[in-house]
């Protein structure tokens, strides 16, 4: 037996599976999902610094409410001490977005473990019109980049993970049976590989070309060359905060919106067998996409 052969074969099997998925993965989930991304360069454009102020988050959520999303997950941990004025401002923005329960809003809660932020709670004033969800991610499984996405957890009470919570909100609006923890289980993420025309309009999506891609695959491994633009439709906070835009409206209205950040000094990134390293919010968005499809 060749020692470690599975580690050599797994990337190739993953590449083959994703090569097939590229042509077979349906578009329904992609059409129902949008990532709202606070990018590193947006800080300078908005005169902000990291961590982003609660006032700026309030402005983003206020602008988001104008475009009427169906449900919103916020992938920022609002656990650090802030002034009562800032908490009240952000709390009002969340309640305005929630529209008295018509638009479910979910906030990322820290896991219960041994990390520096583990066990901390979301600032209580922000949960008046929102629900905390368990945003902890599993580690990569082997070199193939296959990730296991949990259905929920937390102590002392069960909390859905963001994708399951957002899918439950979809089922609620469509008057379908609600999800129950005992009827769900963790799942392995299948990364859709569809082209997003929205992302191609403003992201750098150029490819090295087929021959360069083949060369990198043979020289290193089949996962060496990855796509630069994600499968999930994406807009930035600068797009959202600008003048009213029909493109932004089409990307947000009636959609499941995942609001997260992409900052260089923050390690919230996820490895994918299809794309370059992505901000962690894309894992939740892709898991939701999987739930819609399957």
C-alpha positions in Angstrom: 0.0 0.0 0.0 1.2 3.5 -0.9 1.3 5.4 2.4 -0.9 8.6 2.2 -2.4 7.7 -1.1 -5.8 9.1 0.0 -4.3 12.5 0.6 -3.1 12.5 -3.0 -6.3 11.2 -4.5 -8.7 13.4 -2.5 -7.9 16.6 -4.4 -8.4 14.9 -7.7 -11.7 13.4 -6.7 -12.8 16.8 -5.4 -11.7 18.5 -8.6 -13.7 15.9 -10.7 -16.8 16.3 -8.5 -16.7 20.1 -8.8 -16.0 19.9 -12.5 -19.3 17.9 -12.8 -21.1 20.2 -10.4 -20.1 23.2 -12.5 -22.4 22.0 -15.2 -25.1 20.3 -13.1 -25.6 22.6 -10.1 -28.9 24.4 -10.4 -29.2 28.2 -10.2 -32.2 28.5 -7.8 -30.0 28.9 -4.7 -27.8 31.4 -6.4 -30.8 33.5 -7.5 -32.1 33.5 -3.9 -28.9 34.4 -2.1 -26.8 37.7 -1.8 -23.7 38.4 0.2 -23.4 42.0 1.3 -19.7 42.5 1.9 -17.8 45.2 3.9 -14.5 45.1 2.1 -11.1 46.4 3.3 -11.1 49.2 0.8 -14.6 50.3 1.9 -13.1 51.5 5.2 -11.1 54.3 3.5 -14.0 55.1 1.2 -16.4 55.6 4.1 -13.9 57.2 6.5 -14.0 54.2 8.8 -11.5 52.2 10.8 -11.5 48.6 12.0 -13.5 47.5 14.0 -16.4 49.1 12.2 -18.4 51.5 14.4 -21.9 50.6 15.4 -23.0 53.8 13.8 -21.7 52.6 10.5 -23.4 49.2 10.9 -26.6 51.1 11.7 -26.3 53.1 8.4 -25.7 49.9 6.4 -28.7 48.1 7.9 -30.9 51.2 7.4 -30.0 51.3 3.8 -30.6 47.6 3.5 -34.1 47.9 4.9 -35.0 50.3 2.0 -34.4 47.5 -0.5 -36.6 45.0 1.4 -34.7 41.8 1.9 -36.6 38.6 2.9 -34.2 37.7 5.8 -30.8 39.0 7.0 -27.9 37.3 8.7 -25.2 39.6 10.2 -21.8 38.0 10.5 -20.3 40.5 12.9 -20.0 39.7 16.6 -21.6 42.6 18.5 -20.0 41.6 21.8 -17.6 44.4 22.7 -18.6 47.1 25.1 -20.1 50.2 23.4 -21.8 53.3 24.6 -25.5 53.2 25.4 -26.0 55.7 22.5 -24.3 53.4 20.0 -26.2 50.4 21.2 -29.5 52.3 21.0 -28.7 53.5 17.5 -27.8 50.0 16.2 -30.8 48.5 18.0 -33.2 50.9 16.3 -31.7 50.1 12.9 -32.2 46.3 13.5 -35.8 46.9 14.6 -36.5 49.0 11.5 -35.0 46.3 9.3 -37.0 43.6 11.2 -40.2 45.5 10.4 -42.1 44.1 13.4 -41.1 40.5 12.7 -41.7 40.6 8.9 -38.0 40.4 8.1 -36.1 37.9 10.3 -32.7 39.2 11.5 -30.1 36.9 12.8 -26.9 38.0 14.6 -23.7 35.9 15.0 -23.2 34.7 18.5 -19.7 33.5 19.7 -19.3 29.8 20.4 -19.1 28.3 23.8 -15.5 27.0 24.1 -12.0 28.1 25.0 -11.3 31.0 22.7 -10.8 34.6 23.9 -14.3 35.6 22.8 -16.0 32.2 23.5 -18.9 32.4 26.0 -19.4 36.1 25.5 -22.9 37.3 24.7 -24.3 39.5 22.0 -25.1 42.9 23.6 -28.7 42.3 24.9 -30.2 45.6 23.6 -29.5 44.3 20.0 -31.6 41.2 20.5 -34.9 43.0 21.0 -35.7 42.5 17.3 -33.1 39.9 16.3 -32.2 36.3 17.1 -28.7 35.0 18.0 -27.4 32.1 15.9 -24.4 29.8 16.3 -21.9 31.0 13.7 -19.0 28.7 14.6 -17.4 27.0 11.6 -15.8 23.5 11.5 -12.2 23.1 10.3 -11.3 21.8 6.9 -11.4 18.1 6.4 -8.1 16.9 4.9 -6.6 18.7 1.8 -9.7 18.4 -0.3 -11.3 21.4 1.3 -14.5 19.6 2.2 -16.2 21.3 5.1 -18.8 19.9 7.5 -21.5 22.5 8.3 -23.3 22.0 11.6 -27.0 22.4 11.9 -26.7 24.1 15.3 -25.6 23.9 18.9 -24.9 26.0 21.9 -25.6 25.9 25.6 -27.8 26.0 27.5 -30.3 26.2 24.6 -30.1 25.0 21.0 -29.3 27.6 18.4 -29.5 27.2 14.6 -26.5 27.9 12.5 -27.1 30.8 10.1 -27.8 28.8 7.0 -30.4 26.6 8.7 -32.0 29.7 10.4 -32.3 31.5 7.1 -33.8 28.4 5.4 -36.3 28.1 8.3 -37.3 31.8 7.6 -37.8 30.9 4.0 -40.0 27.9 5.0 -42.0 30.1 7.3 -42.8 32.7 4.6 -43.8 30.0 2.2 -46.0 28.4 4.8 -44.1 25.1 4.7 -43.3 22.9 7.7 -40.8 24.5 10.1 -37.4 22.9 10.6 -36.9 20.9 13.8 -33.4 20.2 15.2 -34.1 16.4 15.5 -35.0 16.3 11.8 -31.7 17.9 10.6 -28.1 16.9 10.6 -24.7 18.4 9.7 -23.9 18.4 6.0 -20.9 18.5 3.7 -20.8 21.7 1.6 -21.0 21.3 -2.2 -19.6 24.4 -3.8 -21.6 25.7 -6.7 -19.5 26.9 -9.6 -21.9 29.0 -11.6 -20.9 32.3 -13.1 -22.4 35.4 -11.4 -23.0 38.1 -13.9 -23.4 40.6 -11.0 -20.0 39.8 -9.6 -18.4 40.0 -13.1 -19.6 43.6 -13.4 -17.5 44.9 -10.5 -15.1 42.1 -9.3 -11.8 41.2 -10.8 -12.8 37.9 -12.4 -10.1 37.4 -15.1 -8.7 33.9 -15.5 -5.2 32.8 -16.3 -6.6 30.7 -19.2 -7.1 27.0 -19.8 -3.5 26.1 -20.6 -2.1 27.9 -17.6 -4.8 26.3 -15.5 -3.8 22.8 -16.8 -0.2 23.5 -16.2 -0.8 24.5 -12.5 -2.9 21.4 -12.0 -0.2 19.0 -13.3 2.7 20.8 -11.6 1.1 21.1 -8.2 -2.4 19.6 -7.6 -5.9 19.9 -9.2 -6.8 22.6 -6.7 -3.9 24.8 -7.4 -5.9 27.0 -9.8 -9.1 28.4 -8.5 -11.7 30.9 -9.6 -11.4 34.4 -8.4 -15.1 35.4 -8.3 -17.5 33.6 -5.9 -20.6 31.7 -7.0 -22.8 33.8 -4.7 -24.1 37.1 -5.9 -22.3 39.9 -4.1 -22.6 43.6 -3.5 -20.4 45.9 -1.4 -21.6 48.3 1.3 -20.5 51.1 -0.9 -22.9 49.9 -3.6 -25.6 49.8 -1.0 -24.9 53.2 0.6 -24.8 55.0 -2.8 -27.8 56.4 -4.7 -30.8 54.2 -5.1 -29.8 51.5 -7.6 -32.0 49.1 -9.6 -29.1 46.6 -9.7 -28.8 46.6 -5.9 -32.6 46.4 -5.6 -32.7 43.3 -7.8 -29.9 41.7 -5.7 -31.6 42.4 -2.4 -35.3 42.6 -2.7 -37.0 39.4 -1.5 -33.6 37.7 -1.1 -31.7 36.0 1.8 -28.9 38.5 2.5 -25.7 37.5 4.3 -23.9 40.6 5.7 -20.2 40.0 6.5 -16.7 41.5 6.2 -13.5 40.9 4.3 -10.6 42.4 6.2 -6.9 41.6 5.9 -6.1 41.4 9.6 -9.0 39.2 10.5 -8.7 35.4 10.1 -12.3 34.8 9.2 -11.7 33.0 5.9 -12.8 29.7 4.5 -10.9 27.3 2.2 -12.8 26.2 -0.9 -11.9 23.6 -3.5 -13.3 25.8 -6.2 -12.5 29.4 -5.3 -9.6 31.4 -3.7 -9.9 31.8 0.0 -13.2 33.5 0.8 -14.5 35.6 3.7 -16.3 33.3 6.2 -19.7 34.7 5.4 -19.6 32.8 2.0 -19.6 29.5 3.8 -22.9 30.3 5.4 -24.3 31.6 2.1 -23.2 28.4 0.3 -24.6 26.2 3.0 -28.0 28.0 2.6 -27.7 27.6 -1.2 -27.2 23.9 -0.7 -30.3 23.7 1.5 -32.4 25.5 -1.1 -31.2 23.1 -3.9 -31.3 19.9 -2.0 
